Amino acid sequence: MRIYAKNPDAQSALQLLRNIQSYFKSELVKASSLTSQSTQFKAVEWLRDNGSHGGGERFETIEGGIFNRASINVSQIQYEDDANKHYNSATALSTIIHPNHPLAPSIHMHFSLTELKDGTSYWRIMADLNPSHFDKEDKEYFDQTLKVAAKSYYLEGTKAGNQYFDIPALKKRRGVSHFYLEGFNPEGENGELFTKQFATKVIDTYVHILSSHLLQKSEITKELKQAQLNYHTLYFYQVLTLDKGTTAGLLVHDQNDVGTLGSLPSHINRSLLEEWQALTPQPTDRLVSDLLAALPCENACSITQEVKANLAQVIRAFYKK
């Protein structure tokens, strides 16, 4: 049994993010109906401290549909009974969608409300488009949506997003369109309403982009599939070596390792990751080496649930050491 936060704003945020979760899931299922591949999601629950401090529920796809990997997680962690924690509650939606179609881009989004012990609170807003094959029209469409949805915060959010997803060691950047606001409270506007409108606009745009690629009769070549595998490797590298949210989630607790690594694609290019290990600065190069040791010894290596659990342990051990 999960015990939820008593704070009214945290309760309202949880309901909002659950609604967004349900809406996104239903829109993705609608998009999948454009194809002959039936796509289904299953619910997976996890608990923090057996539910006494909350937990979450994610919807993840069952194999056989249009997605390589897809996970939409909503969680609420609360420590209203623990004066030693610096926050009372954190209510979040995190999602990553990796389509099977190599021309259809992936998307990552994160929306969360954190309530601090001093009574203040703030939102975190993230959205980024991640194609393996660059499409100018998709990027411009997504950029325009961010501009409309973010209003006066567009330049601030895109600047922070570009920095967050930069990968200096590889001289690359994860994704082509980025938005990130941290410690956010919009002036003269309700933060919850801003989040709702922003999330809805981004979801509608992404589903439209996804649907347009699903309807195209483009030939799926070996070159396109290889480019997708290489992109998935870049995603893997950035998430496990640079993404602060993922690292923090693994270091704080070990009660949802598979869910925390739910954004990882189904396969990556091991040989490419080995090349990047040599380019990675110390001491992170040792982390990449440890990650490689936890992966299957195959070129297109599979990232199963067991592998995710092992990767989580590797990351936790590296930072503790």
N, C-alpha and C positions, 0 to 999 in steps of 0.2 A: 504493500500500500504506500503510495506516494503522499507525502505531506507537503502541501503547497504553501507559498508565501501568503501571509495575511495582509500585507500591504495592498491597498486597493489599486494603486497604479501597476504593481507587479501582476495582480490578478487580471487587470484589463489588458496588459501587454500579452499575457499568456493566451487569452482568448483571441486577440488580434492575430498573433502568430500562428495559432492553430487554424484560424480561418484562412490565412494566406497559404499554409501548408496544404489544406484541403483543396483550395482553389488551384494551386499549381499542379497537384497530383491529377485532378480531374481534367485540366487542360492538356497535360501530357498524354493522358489516356486518349483524349479526343484526337490529338495529333497522330497517335499511333494507329487510330482507326482508318487513317488515310492509306495504310499499307495492309498487307495480308498477314502481318505479324502481330498477333495478339499480345498486348503488353499489360502485365498485371503487377501490382504492388502488394507487398505483404507488410504488416505492422510488426515492429520489433520494439519491445519495451526494455528499458534498463533503469536501475535504481542506484541512487547515491546513498551509501550507508543503509542499505536495505529499505530505502524510501524515506527514512527519517529526515533526510536533507534534500528530498526531491528526486529528480531523475528526468527521464525523457522517453519519447516515443518517436521512432523514425519509420518512414515508409521507404522500403528499398525494393527494387525491381527483381522479379523472378526471371531467371534466364530464359531466353527464347523470344523476347520481345525486340523492340527497336533500339534498346540501350545496351551499351557496353557495360556501364555501371550507372546507377542513378540512386540517390539517397536524399531524402528530405527529412531533416531531423528538427524537432522542437523539444527544448528542454527547459526546465526551471530548477536551478539549484538555490536553496535558501538556507541561510544560517542566522535566522532571526533569534534563535535560542543560544547563539554562541558569541559572546562579547569579544572574543579573541580574533574573530575574523574581521577584515576591514570592510566587508560589504554584507548587506542583509540578503540580497538576492540577485541572481543573474538569469534573465529570461531570454532565450535566444532561438532563432531559426537559422540553421546552416544547411545549405544544399549544394550539391554538385551533380550536374547531369552530363554524362559522356555518351553521346549517341553512337550507334554502330556505324552509321553512314559516315564515311571519311570526309565528305564535304559539309556535313552539318556540324557547326561549332559546339563545343562544350560551354557550359555556363556555371559560374560559381556566384552564390549570393549569401550574405550574412546580415541579419538584422537582430539587434539585441538591446535590451534595457537593463542597466545595472543600477541597483539601489544601494547607496552607501550608508554606513552607520550614522553619519551626521545628518541624514535626511535628504541629501542631494541625490541626484540621479543623472544619468546621461545615456544617450543612444549611440550605437555603433552601426554604421550603414556601409555595406560593401556590395559591389556588383561588378563582374568582369566577364568579358566575352573571350573565349579561348578556342580559336579555330586551329586545326592542324594544316589547313589549306587556306591561305589568305583570300578573302573575298571583300573587295573594296565597298560594294554596295551594302553588305552585312555590317561592316564596321561603321559606315556613315549613318546607317539606320539606327544602330545601337547608340552611337555617339549622340545623335539628335534626341533620342529618347532620354538619355541621361541629362542632356542639357535642359529639356523641358521639365523633367521630373525633379531635378535638383534645384532649379530656379537660380537664385543668387549664389548658391553654394557650389555651382558646377566647377568653376576654376579651382577652388580649394580642394574639392573632392578628387578631381582628375589628377591634380599635381601630387597629392598624397598617394593616390592609387598607383600612379606610374612609379613612384619611389618604392612602394611596398612590394610590387611584383618584379622589381628589377633583379637580375641575377648577374652581378658584376664579374664573377669568376668566368662565366661563359660568354660575357658580352652579349647577353640576350635578355629578353623580358618575357615573362609568362603572360600570354594573352595579348590582345591588340587594343582593347578598350577597357579602361579601369576607372573605378570610383571608390573612394574610401574616406569616410568621416569618422573620426574618433573623438570621444568626449563631446558629443554633439547635442545641442539643444537649440532648435531654430528660434530666432528672434521673432516675437509677435505671432507665433504659430504653435499649435499643439504638436509635440514631437510624435505622438502616436498617429495623428492624422497624416503628418508628413510621411511617416514610414509606410502607412497603408497605401497612400497614393503613389509613392515612389515604387514600392514593391509591385503593385498592380501594373503600372506602366511597363516596368522592366519585364515582368512575366509575359504580358501580352505581346511585347515586341519579340522576345525570344521564341515564344511558341509560333509566332508568324514566320520567323526566320527558319526554325526547324521544319515547319510544315512545307515551306516553299522548297526546301532541299529534298524532303521526302517525296514530293510530287514530281520532281525532275527525273528524267530518265537518263541521267548521266551514267556513262560507263565507269564502273568501279574497278580501276586498274590496280595492279600489284604496287605500282609506284605510289598511288594515293594511299593504299593501306600501309605501306612502309612509312610514308610521311606521318600518318596518324600514329603509328607505333612510336615513332621518334618523338612526336609531340607529347604523347602520354609519358614518355621517359622524362622529358623536360618538366612536365607537371609533377611527376614523382620526385624529381630532384629538388624542385623549388619547395614543395610542401614539406619534405622531410629534413631539409637542411636550412631553410630560411624562414618558413612560415611560423611566426611567433605564436599565433593562436593554437596551431596544432601541437607545437612543442609544449606550451604551457598546459594544454589539456592533458597531455600524457604525463607530465611531471606532477601535476596536482593529485591525480588519482589513477588507479588502474581498473576501474569498474566499468569502463566502456571503451576499451582499446579498439575493438573492431569497428565500433561506431565512430570513434574519433578519426580513424583512418578510412572512413567510408568514402572519402573523395578519391581514393586511389583507383586508377583504371584497372581493367582485368589483366592486362599484359604490358610489359615494358621491354625495351631493347637492352639486354644485359651488356652487350659489347659496347654500345654507346655510353652507358653509365660507367663502364670501366675506363673509357677514354676521358670522361669528365672527371673521374676521380683524380687523375694525374694533373688536372687543371685547377683543382680545388685547393684553396689556401689552407695552411695549418691553423688550428687543429681539426678543422671540419673535414679535411681529407681523410682523417682516421675514421670519422663517422661514416663517410661514404664507403670506405673499405669494410667496416663492420656491417653495413647494410648489404653490401654485395655478398658477404659471407652468409647472410641469412636468406638469400634468394636462391631459387632453384638454378642449377647449372645448365641452363638452356638459353639459347639466344633470345627467343621471344618467351620470357619467363612469366609464368602465371602468378598473379597476386591473389591467392586464395585467402580465406578467413584465417587459416592456420599461419600462413605467411605474414598476414597483417599482425597477428598476435606476436609473432617472433620479432617483427620489425619494431613494434612498440617497446618490447623489452630491450632491444638493442639501443634505441634512442634514450630510454630511461637510464640504462647503464652508462652510456657515454656521458651524459650530463652529470650524473652523480659522481662519476670518476673524475 
